[in-house]
């Protein structure tokens, strides 16, 4: 959610669009997103993605509702590293739903 991070490539704009303060309250925003996603993780469908020398990737989707009531889907990419059974988050992005969806 950090606008000043050059690797962010504008992903922060979607978070702002659903009502999160990406400049001053990123920690609170992250806590809210985690609160919404945690109950969905055990039942989310995971699609197998790319396998590399580092491990197997999986893609998942989670519905969130921002502070302004707008909805979005968080697309997350996880990886289970070789020799591990625990997935770790590699990246995520938010796709904001069109109004009324």
Secondary structure by P-SEA (a helix, b strand, c coil): cccccccccccaaaaaaacccccccaaaaaaaaaaaaccccccbbbbbccccccbbbbbbbbbbbccccbbbbbbbbbbbcccccbbbbccbbbbbccccc
